[in-house]
Amino acid sequence: MRSTDERTLVGYQSTKLLGGLALLQSSLSIERLDEFLPSEHLMWDHFSASYERSVNKERLRKLTSYYQRSVINDMHFDIPHIALVVYGNFREDLLSNKFVALQYEKDSSVVVDGFLTISALSILLGRTDPFAKKQLGNSALNEEQKAILSSLDIRINIYYGREAQTDEEAISQLFFDINAIDPKVYSQHIITNVQDSPLNVGAKKLAKDLNLDSFGGVSELNKITKSDGYVTNYSTLTSIILTCIAGKGTRITKKLPTHLPNKTPITNQVIEHGLSKVTPLMKGWLFSLENEFKQNNNGFHRSMQVWQALGVVAHELMLNDKLSESEIFSMGKALGKLDYDKSAAHWGNSKAFKRDAIGKGWVNATGGGRTFRDKIAEYFLTIL
């Protein structure tokens, strides 16, 4: 087998696969990717009609943006990967235990996974998309950044028949299985954390402006425990900002909302306006409670519903544009001067609380997290 289309890849060979297949796991530079792609894409007809429709367009946009941000900011990112099936003749040379040099003709191979990955890289490198046969977008990378991207590795998996050539039916089935079954775990926290939203940017800014690192830092996880040492999490900060700008009736569902209840888009400007109220309020609150946070891990000041109640309070303050930053800071100080011990008598003045089973401490009287938050906020507002 000698031709100009011959390609050789060295990698780790896996033979413990079903269906008579073997797998070569290798990598190469993104710059060389086009050299290993076939001229014709046999699976294209299966998805050509929908490749440029809204769902794939949005996925391609997110993937392109992800790679772009990673290169511009020099951030770690998940290595791009694609998969091909060789259905023509090939030769494998065993170099050492499990390491093989696989020789095959590129036009006797077919891409079965990584279509959007290839398209995203093509956009960023200013190349013609190998599937649509046209440029699908404009690159925001300069020449130096394109060179950096080109030098990075892409993981490539190549399937081939161990004893016989892989037939069209097996290739199609592998293509359908790979692209129809999503093995990635779903979590609302994952979706909202990576979502390109001004709310996420606002949460980061709020954490920085409040100097929350000095209180123990902010966790990326949805739930925190006393032993974690964190003072709060980004999920709570995001909820505080959202409640501040949109009101207590707004909630996060599958994705972060993009509009206020009145249909106004949630922009950076809207977030900044909300932060102008919630930041001084929380600064004043934390100012009064600084020693309490250092000395007491068990008071209501560490309840995320109490933190979120400050978002409800901030929303009410947004309705009064005459309040100055110093006035809002003073209001936060006043709320912070309350006794946040779980047995403090004044909690009995709030409909949020009831006595516990032994009659010493206070517990949630509402039966729900959001209602608990709202009743605490009502109590805070009576104090102000």
Summary of the structure (lengths in Angstrom):
residues: 384
radius of gyration: 28.2
end to end distance: 83.7
largest distance: 87.5
contacts: 1132
relative contact order: 0.09
helix: 48%
strand: 17%
